[in-house]
Structure formats: structure tokens, C-alpha cells
Amino acid sequence: MILDYTKVEVVDKESRFLLKRTNLGNRQILNRKHAVTNQIYSYERQRIEEGKGVFPNTFYQTHHIFFEKNIGFDLTDTHIARAYADNQNRILIPFQQRNLKQWIKLDWDEAETSFITMANQRLQIIPYPLPINANVDDWIAHKGNAIKRILPSQDIMPVLSSRHNEDTFQDVAQHEIKESKLVGIHLYPDIKPIDFANLSRLRAINANLKPNDICALFVGFNAMRRLAKLDSVNSSFAYSTFGIDIFSPYQMSQAQMKAMLRDKEKAKEYLEQFYDTTQGGYSTNPDQEAWHEVGLIDLLKNKVTIAEALGKFQAIIWYSTWFEQQDFETLNSKLLAKENIIEYITNSKSKWAMFWNRYGSTAVG
């Protein structure tokens, strides 16, 4: 599948939400999509063996590449992920999962080496991470050289983080919104002042687009599924208010997953939070019982996991992602119908309303 272009369809002036339509050759899809991540990809393969279906209604698959101490970024499974994405007729979007210290240390030499290494994998989308203090003119020069190194069928995806230098973030996002098909944004588990400043700039840049403009899709990587300090609102909604179009939350390597499951407190945090579409965020069984008179996780465990070839933890991730996507489909339909989006956000879901009142409304200016 080839990502041809993305065009703005609707700009809601009051909320600054955009509806973007992406042309994938013989198919067109709207933005605000959850990608099939490393986790969901592994669950899909398990389900296929049991005769079950793949994750519905998505044409993006991300591949988070983990840093290993002795070898650097481990590309071992990259071609397996690519072949699987091709077989499922999806766009594969690779991403090297850096921590903040690695971003701070990143210079142009390392960034170029990273890009060349990924370009040599013959993937369609090639990530190019930018140093946190990069100058936009330097980036334009580096990108010009990079274009000469790739095939006509390949596209460069510049990657920023929400904690980049503010001028770097703004200038590059402003330049690339009409120059690239995809722009990657590395996000974080909480929203610090630097994140809010940069993401508010992204929102303003995005909202200045007009219907029928050709533009980039912004891919949000690495946020936790919920913002724990903000009433556990789902991070995909939170970051969508700033203009993120495709969502790929933080992923764990197999070693990290095993370590997490051995830590009872961390495991509890993962295993006892489920997305509640009524609230628009994550909650525990006791909280769900107050809303629904029954714990949703108990329902999931008792009625879904065996029938769908998913373990308890897998079912929580799978169905939480699915329910989040369904809520985005509803939001998109309301944008198409030109309904009052702010009224929908503030009146339909308590956790969405809380986040909007604290961050969404103040980011409008």
C-alpha cells in the first residue's frame, strides 16, 4: 500500500480540530487512527493461528525499534514486521524508541547514521530524527542530501520530540506540514510546560490549514495509554487536541515486559486499568462499578478472553484500543456533520471534559 497524499477536509474553527482525508491508492481514510503497534501485531499473529480476525479498521502499522546496550537499535524483526504489514495491506511506520537522554545526546552525525541505516532496510517510510537544537535551515540541507540517498518509492519522516527546543519544533513543524507526508512526534507520559508550549504551537500550525490543503499527518509515538496525573484520560484523545493524527503508544521489549510483570505494583497498574468509553479514559473495576454497576475488566475476563484467543492483559490492550478508536470514529462523524465539537467533548465524557477544560481550551489562542 502506498500513502499518496493527505488533504484537509474540515477545519472546525471553534475547537481547532481538523478532519484530514488520506489517499492510499484505491482507498481513502480519515485521520485520528490507532496504529497496529508491536503489541497488537503480536496478538494478531496469535489470533490468526486460532482462526480469529485482525485488528479492525486501521491501515497503519508501527514498528518500535528498541535500543539494546551491546548492539544499539535492534533491527532483527524489522523485515518480519514489514512483510506482515505488506500482507495485511498496511503502511509500515518504523520508529526508533529513544529516551530523553538519547535525544539530548543526538547530533547530526548520529542522526544521519540512523537515517542511512534505516534507508538501507528498503522500507517505504524512513524516519530521520532531528537533534533537539537543530536549525531549520540545517535540516533543509540535511534533508536535501538525504533525498538523494533514497529510492523514489521511499519517503522521509522527520521525527521531533515534544521536548525539542521551542524554535526548532515550531520552525520544523511549520516547514514540514506541507513538505512531508508524515511527521513523527515523540511524546511523553506527562505534559510538562515545554510539551504544552510545543504542542500548542503544533495545534496553531495545524489549525492554520484550509480545506483542500495538502498536508502532513502527525504521528504521535511513545505516550503512555493514559495520562495518570490527568484523571487517566486516554492520551490519544489528549494529544489529538493538539493535532496528532496517528497514535502509537509506548511499547515494551520482551525483556521489559517480563520485568514489568515480575513487579507486582507495575503489573497491577497495567492489569487493572481499562478504557471506559462512557468516561473517555481509563479506570479500575471499582470505579467502573460506580458507573455501570459492574466491573468492565471482570466482564472482559469472564466473557471475552477465551472466545477471542486473548489473555487478560492482551484483552485489556486490544479492547481498550478498539474502544478508543470507536470514540474517534464518532468524533470524526460529528466533524463531518459540522456539529458543535466542544459541546460534544465537554458534555459526553467526563475525562475528556476535564482535559479540555484544563488544556484544550487554553491552547485555542
Secondary structure by P-SEA (a helix, b strand, c coil): ccccccccccccccccbbbbbbbccccccccccccccaaaaaaaaaaaaacccccccccbbbbbbbbbccccccccaaaaaaaaaaaabbbbbbbccccaaaaaaccaaaaaaaaaaaaaacccbbbbbbcccccaaaaaaaaaaaaaaccccbbbbbbbcccccaaaaaaaaaaacccccbbbbbbcccccaaaaaaaaaaaaaaaaccccbbbbbbbbccccccccccccccaaaaaaaacccbbbcccccaaaaaaaaacaaaaaaaacbbbbccccccccaaaaaaaccccaaaaaaccccccccccaaaaaaaaaaaaaaaaaaaaaaaaaacccaaaaaacccaaaaaaaacccccccc
